[in-house]
């Protein structure tokens, strides 16, 4: 099954913007910037893992583990600079990673 990765990224970018707007209204610009930074940092790996998932080379659980395994490595710089509490930063970050997993896994039958 072929996946148009540009469309996946566009969907994820919009999802991050929507997540920022609904969860961190006062920090929407910083949250969107940090969410986009996550996508930029994971883009190459995400593309590889998405292709592997679509081809059946890895399972949905493997994909989820690979993506969520990156969460500890990624920093939310803009939100921390904006003064948002660590708990809220971590909740948003988890939301972004779950959005990535759920969006990509949802594309695979």
C-alpha positions in Angstrom: 0.0 0.0 0.0 1.4 3.3 -1.1 1.2 6.2 1.4 1.5 9.9 0.2 3.9 11.1 3.0 3.4 14.8 2.1 -0.3 14.4 2.8 0.5 12.6 6.1 2.7 15.5 7.1 0.1 18.1 6.1 -2.5 16.2 8.1 -0.2 16.0 11.1 0.7 19.7 10.9 -3.0 20.6 10.9 -3.6 18.2 13.8 -0.9 19.9 15.8 -2.3 23.3 15.2 -5.8 22.1 16.3 -4.4 20.4 19.4 -2.5 23.6 20.3 -5.7 25.6 19.8 -7.8 23.3 22.0 -5.4 22.5 24.8 -3.1 25.5 25.1 -5.0 28.5 23.9 -2.8 31.1 25.6 0.3 29.4 24.2 -0.9 28.5 20.7 2.1 30.0 18.9 4.7 28.4 21.1 2.8 25.1 21.1 2.4 25.0 17.4 6.1 25.9 17.0 7.2 23.0 19.3 4.8 20.6 17.6 6.2 21.5 14.2 9.7 21.1 15.5 8.8 17.5 16.6 7.6 16.8 13.1 10.7 18.3 11.5 13.0 16.3 13.8 11.2 13.0 13.2 10.4 13.5 9.6 13.0 11.2 8.1 12.5 8.4 10.6 8.7 8.9 10.4 8.8 8.5 6.6 10.8 5.3 6.9 8.6 3.9 9.6 5.4 4.8 7.7 6.7 3.0 4.6 7.6 0.0 6.7 4.2 0.0 8.4 2.4 0.2 5.0 4.5 -2.6 3.5 3.9 -4.9 6.6 7.6 -4.9 7.5 6.7 -3.6 11.0 3.5 -3.9 13.0 1.3 -1.1 14.3 2.7 -1.8 17.8 6.3 -1.6 16.4 5.4 1.7 14.8 3.9 3.0 18.0 7.0 1.9 20.0 9.4 3.6 17.5 7.5 6.9 17.5 6.8 7.0 21.3 10.4 6.0 22.0 11.5 9.3 20.6 9.5 11.3 23.1 12.1 11.5 25.8 14.7 12.8 23.3 12.7 15.7 22.0 12.6 19.0 24.0 9.7 21.5 23.9 11.8 24.7 23.9 9.2 27.3 22.9 6.7 26.3 25.5 9.3 26.2 28.3 10.6 29.6 27.3 7.0 30.9 27.4 6.8 29.8 31.0 4.3 27.0 30.7 4.4 24.5 33.6 6.3 21.3 33.0 3.2 19.1 33.5 1.3 21.0 30.7 4.3 20.9 28.4 4.6 17.1 28.9 0.8 16.7 28.3 1.0 18.6 25.1 4.1 16.7 24.0 2.3 13.4 24.7 -0.7 14.6 22.7 1.5 15.3 19.7 3.1 11.9 19.8 -0.2 10.2 20.2 -1.6 12.3 17.3 1.3 11.1 15.1 0.8 7.4 16.0 -3.0 7.5 15.7 -3.0 9.4 12.4 -0.5 7.2 10.7 -1.8 3.9 12.1 -5.3 5.0 11.1 -4.2 5.2 7.5 -3.2 1.5 7.4 -5.9 -1.1 6.9 
